[in-house]
Amino acid sequence: MLKGALNAVTRALAIEYAKDGIRVNTVAPGVINTPMHKPESHDFLKGLHPVGRIGEVKEIVDAVLFLTTRRSPRVRYCTWMAARTR
């Protein structure tokens, strides 16, 4: 699914379920450092990202945990692009 479509689906679901107190959010990572990407491709993949780096799995986990904790803000419909600049 394209990220534009993901944004539209997230918003539509959030609007539909808001009356039931259900929050709908998505996390849409870019390139993540996993065994799927061979080390020799990392330089090329870094060049595809605006901040010039590959994301780490822990960054995605942190974003999901943030959204699922009771202490998170009352985010209603948002697509989180998980990225760190350093």
Backbone as a printed PyTorch tensor [residue, N CA C, xyz], in Angstrom:
tensor([[[  0.8530,  -1.1690,   0.0000],
         [  0.0000,   0.0000,   0.0000],
         [  0.9020,   1.2360,   0.0000]],

        [[  0.5770,   2.1990,  -0.8010],
         [  1.3160,   3.4530,  -0.8280],
         [  1.0280,   4.2540,   0.4300]],

        [[  2.0060,   5.0460,   0.8550],
         [  1.8140,   5.8080,   2.0900],
         [  0.6690,   6.8030,   1.9900]],

        [[  0.4080,   7.3400,   0.8030],
         [ -0.7360,   8.2290,   0.6360],
         [ -2.0460,   7.5130,   0.9150]],

        [[ -2.1480,   6.2810,   0.4260],
         [ -3.3430,   5.4740,   0.6860],
         [ -3.4270,   5.1110,   2.1660]],

        [[ -2.2780,   4.8320,   2.7580],
         [ -2.2440,   4.5120,   4.1840],
         [ -2.7550,   5.6840,   5.0140]],

        [[ -2.3580,   6.8910,   4.6400],
         [ -2.8570,   8.0850,   5.3380],
         [ -4.3710,   8.2060,   5.2150]],

        [[ -4.8940,   7.9680,   4.0150],
         [ -6.3320,   8.0850,   3.7770],
         [ -7.1120,   7.0310,   4.5690]],

        [[ -6.6140,   5.8100,   4.5860],
         [ -7.2900,   4.7420,   5.3350],
         [ -7.2440,   5.0340,   6.8270]],

        [[ -6.1030,   5.4990,   7.3090],
         [ -5.9700,   5.8260,   8.7370],
         [ -6.9810,   6.8960,   9.1360]],

        [[ -7.0690,   7.9410,   8.3360],
         [ -8.0030,   9.0270,   8.6430],
         [ -9.4540,   8.5320,   8.6010]],

        [[ -9.7970,   7.7660,   7.5730],
         [-11.1800,   7.2720,   7.4430],
         [-11.5630,   6.3820,   8.6230]],

        [[-10.6630,   5.4880,   9.0140],
         [-10.9530,   4.6150,  10.1550],
         [-11.0540,   5.4040,  11.4560]],

        [[-10.1770,   6.3980,  11.6190],
         [-10.2190,   7.2200,  12.8290],
         [-11.5430,   7.9670,  12.9380]],

        [[-12.0110,   8.5030,  11.8320],
         [-13.2860,   9.2200,  11.8370],
         [-14.4350,   8.2610,  12.1260]],

        [[-14.4040,   7.0930,  11.5010],
         [-15.4810,   6.1170,  11.6890],
         [-15.5760,   5.6190,  13.1300]],

        [[-14.4480,   5.3920,  13.7880],
         [-14.4570,   4.7930,  15.1200],
         [-14.2920,   5.7850,  16.2590]],

        [[-14.1520,   7.0730,  15.9610],
         [-13.9620,   8.0850,  17.0010],
         [-15.1030,   8.0860,  18.0100]],

        [[-16.3220,   7.8890,  17.5310],
         [-17.4870,   7.9200,  18.4330],
         [-17.4410,   6.8060,  19.4700]],

        [[-16.6770,   5.7440,  19.1870],
         [-16.5300,   4.6330,  20.1250],
         [-15.2840,   4.7750,  21.0000]],

        [[-14.5940,   5.9020,  20.8700],
         [-13.4020,   6.1450,  21.6680],
         [-12.1820,   5.3650,  21.2120]],

        [[-12.2200,   4.8970,  19.9720],
         [-11.1030,   4.1040,  19.4390],
         [-10.1850,   5.0230,  18.6370]],

        [[ -8.9040,   5.0000,  18.9820],
         [ -7.9100,   5.7790,  18.2500],
         [ -7.3110,   4.9080,  17.1560]],

        [[ -7.0360,   5.5030,  16.0190],
         [ -6.4290,   4.7800,  14.8990],
         [ -5.1900,   5.5460,  14.4570]],

        [[ -4.0540,   4.8970,  14.5250],
         [ -2.7890,   5.4830,  14.1000],
         [ -2.0120,   4.4340,  13.3200]],

        [[ -1.0850,   4.8740,  12.5100],
         [ -0.2080,   3.9540,  11.7910],
         [  1.2350,   4.4080,  11.9540]],

        [[  2.1230,   3.4870,  11.7670],
         [  3.5510,   3.7780,  11.7320],
         [  4.0220,   3.3540,  10.3470]],

        [[  4.6230,   4.2800,   9.6270],
         [  5.0300,   4.0210,   8.2440],
         [  6.5350,   4.2200,   8.1060]],

        [[  7.3040,   3.2070,   8.4500],
         [  8.7630,   3.3680,   8.3840],
         [  9.2700,   3.3830,   6.9460]],

        [[ 10.4170,   3.9650,   6.7930],
         [ 11.1150,   3.9100,   5.5110],
         [ 11.9770,   2.6600,   5.4960]],

        [[ 13.2100,   2.7930,   5.0560],
         [ 14.1270,   1.6530,   5.0150],
         [ 14.6270,   1.3890,   6.4330]],

        [[ 14.4950,   0.1500,   6.8630],
         [ 14.9060,  -0.2570,   8.2140],
         [ 16.0330,  -1.2710,   8.1040]],

        [[ 16.9900,  -1.1570,   8.9990],
         [ 18.1430,  -2.0500,   9.0240],
         [ 17.7160,  -3.4350,   9.5150]],

        [[ 17.4670,  -4.3230,   8.5670],
         [ 17.0890,  -5.7060,   8.8630],
         [ 17.9150,  -6.6210,   7.9520]],

        [[ 17.8950,  -7.9260,   8.2300],
         [ 18.6230,  -8.8490,   7.3550],
         [ 18.1350,  -8.8350,   5.9030]],

        [[ 16.9840,  -8.2480,   5.6590],
         [ 16.4670,  -8.1830,   4.2980],
         [ 17.3840,  -7.3420,   3.3970]],

        [[ 18.0870,  -6.3680,   4.0020],
         [ 18.9700,  -5.4800,   3.2430],
         [ 20.4140,  -5.8830,   3.4690]],

        [[ 21.0620,  -6.2980,   2.4260],
         [ 22.4610,  -6.7130,   2.5240],
         [ 23.3330,  -5.4990,   2.8490]],

        [[ 24.3740,  -5.6950,   3.6820],
         [ 25.2420,  -4.5690,   4.0680],
         [ 25.8010,  -3.7800,   2.8930]],

        [[ 26.0640,  -4.4450,   1.7660],
         [ 26.6200,  -3.7190,   0.6200],
         [ 25.6180,  -2.7510,  -0.0220]],

        [[ 24.3370,  -2.8740,   0.3250],
         [ 23.3260,  -1.9610,  -0.2140],
         [ 23.0560,  -0.7760,   0.7130]],

        [[ 23.6380,  -0.7700,   1.8950],
         [ 23.3250,   0.2590,   2.8910],
         [ 23.6510,   1.6730,   2.4160]],

        [[ 24.7910,   1.8680,   1.7760],
         [ 25.1370,   3.2190,   1.3050],
         [ 24.1030,   3.7400,   0.3140]],

        [[ 23.6840,   2.8890,  -0.6050],
         [ 22.6550,   3.2780,  -1.5690],
         [ 21.3490,   3.6080,  -0.8490]],

        [[ 20.9460,   2.7510,   0.0880],
         [ 19.6840,   2.9510,   0.8010],
         [ 19.7080,   4.2120,   1.6590]],

        [[ 20.8440,   4.5110,   2.2560],
         [ 20.9710,   5.7490,   3.0350],
         [ 20.7120,   6.9580,   2.1580]],

        [[ 21.1360,   6.8860,   0.9160],
         [ 20.9380,   7.9850,  -0.0200],
         [ 19.4870,   8.2340,  -0.3750]],

        [[ 18.6190,   7.2700,  -0.1430],
         [ 17.1960,   7.4260,  -0.4380],
         [ 16.4540,   8.1870,   0.6590]],

        [[ 17.0760,   8.3200,   1.8280],
         [ 16.4130,   8.9390,   2.9720],
         [ 16.8560,  10.3860,   3.1180]],

        [[ 15.9370,  11.2940,   3.4180],
         [ 16.2960,  12.7160,   3.5250],
         [ 17.4010,  13.0100,   4.5480]],

        [[ 17.4790,  12.2300,   5.6210],
         [ 18.5210,  12.4920,   6.6220],
         [ 19.7510,  11.6190,   6.4100]],

        [[ 19.7470,  10.8240,   5.3410],
         [ 20.9310,  10.0660,   4.9630],
         [ 21.2970,   8.9110,   5.8700]],

        [[ 20.2990,   8.2510,   6.4290],
         [ 20.5740,   7.0920,   7.2790],
         [ 19.4620,   6.0570,   7.1580]],

        [[ 19.7510,   4.8620,   7.5970],
         [ 18.7690,   3.7780,   7.6320],
         [ 18.2060,   3.7160,   9.0480]],

        [[ 16.9130,   3.5080,   9.1510],
         [ 16.2870,   3.3930,  10.4620],
         [ 16.6300,   2.0750,  11.1370]],

        [[ 16.4330,   2.0510,  12.4420],
         [ 16.6710,   0.8480,  13.2400],
         [ 15.3420,   0.3040,  13.7500]],

        [[ 15.2680,  -1.0010,  13.9330],
         [ 14.0470,  -1.6550,  14.4090],
         [ 13.5900,  -1.0370,  15.7250]],

        [[ 14.5200,  -0.7360,  16.6150],
         [ 14.1670,  -0.1680,  17.9200],
         [ 13.4050,   1.1550,  17.7750]],

        [[ 13.7060,   1.9170,  16.7470],
         [ 12.9950,   3.1810,  16.5330],
         [ 11.5220,   2.9310,  16.2170]],

        [[ 11.2550,   1.8830,  15.4660],
         [  9.8670,   1.5370,  15.1460],
         [  9.1600,   1.0250,  16.3910]],

        [[  9.8500,   0.1660,  17.1360],
         [  9.2860,  -0.3500,  18.3900],
         [  8.9590,   0.8050,  19.3250]],

        [[  9.8700,   1.7640,  19.4570],
         [  9.6310,   2.9120,  20.3300],
         [  8.4090,   3.7110,  19.8940]],

        [[  8.2300,   3.8930,  18.5870],
         [  7.0640,   4.6340,  18.0860],
         [  5.7670,   3.9050,  18.4200]],

        [[  5.7590,   2.5870,  18.2320],
         [  4.5500,   1.8040,  18.5280],
         [  4.2660,   1.8110,  20.0280]],

        [[  5.2950,   1.6370,  20.8480],
         [  5.0920,   1.6680,  22.2940],
         [  4.5830,   3.0310,  22.7450]],

        [[  5.0990,   4.0940,  22.1480],
         [  4.6200,   5.4350,  22.4770],
         [  3.1300,   5.5550,  22.1970]],

        [[  2.6850,   5.0500,  21.0620],
         [  1.2700,   5.1590,  20.6940],
         [  0.3680,   4.2830,  21.5510]],

        [[  0.9080,   3.2130,  22.1250],
         [  0.0720,   2.2860,  22.8810],
         [  0.0650,   2.5480,  24.3840]],

        [[  0.9070,   3.4280,  24.8670],
         [  0.9270,   3.6990,  26.2960],
         [ -0.2040,   4.6430,  26.6810]],

        [[ -0.6820,   4.4880,  27.8770],
         [ -1.7560,   5.3580,  28.3550],
         [ -1.2720,   6.7910,  28.5590]],

        [[  0.0280,   6.9660,  28.6500],
         [  0.5770,   8.3050,  28.8540],
         [  0.7960,   9.0580,  27.5440]],

        [[  0.5350,   8.4150,  26.4200],
         [  0.7270,   9.1000,  25.1380],
         [ -0.3600,  10.1580,  24.9730]],

        [[ -0.0840,  11.1680,  24.1790],
         [ -1.1250,  12.1740,  23.9390],
         [ -2.2980,  11.5390,  23.2030]],

        [[ -3.4180,  12.1770,  23.2470],
         [ -4.6260,  11.6460,  22.6050],
         [ -4.5590,  11.8660,  21.0930]],

        [[ -3.6010,  11.2240,  20.4650],
         [ -3.4390,  11.3300,  19.0170],
         [ -4.6130,  10.6100,  18.3720]],

        [[ -5.3060,  11.2660,  17.4530],
         [ -6.5140,  10.6890,  16.8660],
         [ -6.2560,   9.9670,  15.5490]],

        [[ -5.7010,  10.6160,  14.6160],
         [ -5.3820,   9.9530,  13.3530],
         [ -4.0910,  10.5460,  12.8170]],

        [[ -3.0980,   9.7400,  12.8100],
         [ -1.7900,  10.2140,  12.4010],
         [ -1.0040,   9.0530,  11.8190]],

        [[ -0.2540,   9.3220,  10.7900],
         [  0.7040,   8.3520,  10.2840],
         [  2.0650,   8.8100,  10.7630]],

        [[  2.6860,   8.0050,  11.5700],
         [  3.9760,   8.3520,  12.1550],
         [  5.0850,   7.8770,  11.2330]],

        [[  5.8860,   8.8010,  10.7860],
         [  7.0640,   8.4750,   9.9890],
         [  8.2330,   8.4600,  10.9750]],

        [[  8.6020,   7.2970,  11.4100],
         [  9.6210,   7.1860,  12.4370],
         [ 10.9970,   7.4420,  11.8470]],

        [[ 11.6400,   8.4940,  12.3120],
         [ 12.9870,   8.8140,  11.8410],
         [ 13.7190,   9.6190,  12.8960]],

        [[ 14.9600,   9.3620,  13.0300],
         [ 15.8360,  10.1070,  13.9190],
         [ 16.8360,  10.8390,  13.0460]],

        [[ 17.2700,  12.0020,  13.4630],
         [ 18.2160,  12.7340,  12.6370],
         [ 19.6610,  12.4180,  12.9780]],

        [[ 19.8960,  11.7810,  14.0720],
         [ 21.2670,  11.4010,  14.4520],
         [ 21.3300,   9.9660,  14.8720]]])
